[in-house]
């Protein structure tokens, strides 16, 4: 099993920045990639960004150029640096880890990000 603990959400004004952190523990050898999804009220959960064990990254088109995902292997932590925040970025952000099947298998509890206009 893998445990994921997120931190760093909060309330910010439009145009501001936040950094989310996700610390992983447990059977880390099972993890091929980690990432962030988000879910806004009344909407489906969507991928925001992911980073593989080798460092390759993917981003949703809506956040390209504004968000950056990174990892600190020594701390088993993944970060999501969010800049140029918009009200439409308001959502609960979930950290996830992809297992051997390269699909999200483990999830954190979620952290709320609210962007005011």
ZANU-677734 format. One record per residue (C-alpha): residue in three letters; x, y, z; residue number from 1. Coordinates in Angstrom, 1 decimal. Layout:
<lumbas>
['ala'; [X; Y; Z]; NUM],
...
</lumbas>
This chain:
<lumbas>
['unk'; [0.0; 0.0; 0.0]; 1],
['unk'; [0.9; 3.6; -0.6]; 2],
['unk'; [-0.1; 6.5; 1.6]; 3],
['unk'; [-0.3; 10.0; 0.3]; 4],
['unk'; [-0.7; 13.2; 2.4]; 5],
['unk'; [-1.4; 16.5; 0.8]; 6],
['unk'; [-0.8; 20.0; 2.1]; 7],
['unk'; [-0.7; 23.6; 0.9]; 8],
['unk'; [-4.2; 24.4; -0.2]; 9],
['unk'; [-6.0; 27.5; 0.8]; 10],
['unk'; [-7.7; 30.7; -0.4]; 11],
['unk'; [-5.9; 33.0; -2.8]; 12],
['unk'; [-6.8; 36.0; -5.0]; 13],
['unk'; [-6.8; 35.7; -8.8]; 14],
['unk'; [-3.3; 36.0; -10.2]; 15],
['unk'; [-1.8; 34.7; -7.0]; 16],
['unk'; [0.3; 31.5; -6.3]; 17],
['unk'; [0.1; 28.4; -4.2]; 18],
['unk'; [2.3; 25.4; -3.8]; 19],
['unk'; [0.8; 22.0; -3.0]; 20],
['unk'; [2.9; 19.2; -1.5]; 21],
['unk'; [2.2; 15.5; -1.5]; 22],
['unk'; [4.3; 13.2; 0.7]; 23],
['unk'; [4.3; 9.5; -0.1]; 24],
['unk'; [5.0; 6.6; 2.2]; 25],
['unk'; [4.6; 2.9; 2.2]; 26],
['unk'; [5.4; 0.6; -0.8]; 27],
['unk'; [7.1; 3.2; -2.8]; 28],
['unk'; [8.6; 0.7; -5.2]; 29],
['unk'; [5.1; 0.2; -6.7]; 30],
['unk'; [4.9; 3.8; -7.9]; 31],
['unk'; [5.6; 4.5; -11.5]; 32],
['unk'; [4.3; 8.1; -11.5]; 33],
['unk'; [2.7; 10.6; -9.3]; 34],
['unk'; [0.4; 13.5; -10.1]; 35],
['unk'; [-2.5; 15.8; -9.3]; 36],
['unk'; [-6.1; 15.7; -10.2]; 37],
['unk'; [-8.8; 18.2; -9.3]; 38],
['unk'; [-12.5; 18.1; -9.0]; 39],
['unk'; [-14.7; 21.2; -9.0]; 40],
['unk'; [-18.3; 21.2; -7.8]; 41],
['unk'; [-20.5; 19.5; -10.3]; 42],
['unk'; [-17.6; 18.5; -12.5]; 43],
['unk'; [-15.7; 15.3; -13.2]; 44],
['unk'; [-12.3; 14.8; -11.7]; 45],
['unk'; [-9.6; 15.8; -14.2]; 46],
['unk'; [-5.9; 15.4; -14.5]; 47],
['unk'; [-3.9; 18.5; -13.8]; 48],
['unk'; [-0.3; 17.3; -14.0]; 49],
['unk'; [1.8; 14.1; -13.6]; 50],
['unk'; [5.4; 13.2; -13.3]; 51],
['unk'; [6.9; 9.8; -14.0]; 52],
['unk'; [9.7; 8.1; -12.0]; 53],
['unk'; [12.0; 9.2; -14.8]; 54],
['unk'; [11.0; 12.8; -14.6]; 55],
['unk'; [8.7; 13.1; -17.7]; 56],
['unk'; [5.8; 15.5; -17.2]; 57],
['unk'; [2.3; 15.9; -18.6]; 58],
['unk'; [0.0; 18.9; -18.0]; 59],
['unk'; [-3.6; 19.7; -18.8]; 60],
['unk'; [-3.9; 22.3; -21.5]; 61],
['unk'; [-5.7; 24.6; -19.1]; 62],
['unk'; [-2.7; 24.8; -16.8]; 63],
['unk'; [0.3; 24.7; -19.2]; 64],
['unk'; [2.6; 27.6; -18.6]; 65],
['unk'; [1.0; 28.4; -15.2]; 66],
['unk'; [1.6; 25.2; -13.1]; 67],
['unk'; [4.8; 23.2; -12.6]; 68],
['unk'; [5.0; 19.7; -11.1]; 69],
['unk'; [8.3; 18.6; -9.6]; 70],
['unk'; [9.5; 15.9; -7.2]; 71],
['unk'; [12.1; 15.5; -4.4]; 72],
['unk'; [13.1; 11.9; -4.5]; 73],
['unk'; [15.0; 12.2; -1.2]; 74],
['unk'; [11.8; 13.3; 0.6]; 75],
['unk'; [9.4; 11.1; -1.5]; 76],
['unk'; [7.4; 14.3; -2.1]; 77],
['unk'; [5.8; 15.8; -5.2]; 78],
['unk'; [5.0; 19.4; -5.5]; 79],
['unk'; [2.6; 21.4; -7.7]; 80],
['unk'; [3.6; 25.0; -8.0]; 81],
['unk'; [0.5; 27.0; -9.2]; 82],
['unk'; [0.8; 30.5; -10.5]; 83],
['unk'; [-1.5; 32.9; -12.4]; 84],
['unk'; [-4.4; 31.3; -10.5]; 85],
['unk'; [-7.8; 31.9; -11.9]; 86],
['unk'; [-11.3; 31.4; -10.3]; 87],
['unk'; [-11.8; 28.4; -12.6]; 88],
['unk'; [-8.9; 26.7; -10.8]; 89],
['unk'; [-11.0; 26.5; -7.7]; 90],
['unk'; [-11.4; 22.8; -6.8]; 91],
['unk'; [-10.4; 20.0; -4.5]; 92],
['unk'; [-6.9; 18.9; -5.5]; 93],
['unk'; [-6.0; 15.2; -5.1]; 94],
['unk'; [-2.6; 13.8; -5.1]; 95],
['unk'; [-2.4; 10.3; -6.8]; 96],
['unk'; [0.2; 7.6; -7.4]; 97],
['unk'; [0.2; 5.3; -10.4]; 98],
['unk'; [1.0; 1.7; -9.8]; 99],
['unk'; [2.3; -1.0; -12.1]; 100],
['unk'; [-0.6; -0.5; -14.5]; 101],
['unk'; [0.2; 3.2; -15.0]; 102],
['unk'; [-3.2; 4.3; -13.8]; 103],
['unk'; [-4.0; 6.2; -10.6]; 104],
['unk'; [-4.2; 3.5; -7.9]; 105],
['unk'; [-3.6; 5.5; -4.7]; 106],
['unk'; [-5.2; 8.8; -3.7]; 107],
['unk'; [-4.7; 11.4; -1.0]; 108],
['unk'; [-7.5; 12.9; 1.0]; 109],
['unk'; [-7.6; 16.1; -1.1]; 110],
['unk'; [-6.9; 19.7; -0.4]; 111],
['unk'; [-9.2; 22.6; -1.2]; 112],
['unk'; [-7.9; 25.4; -3.4]; 113],
['unk'; [-10.2; 28.5; -3.7]; 114],
['unk'; [-9.3; 31.4; -6.0]; 115],
['unk'; [-11.3; 34.5; -5.5]; 116],
['unk'; [-11.9; 37.0; -8.3]; 117],
</lumbas>
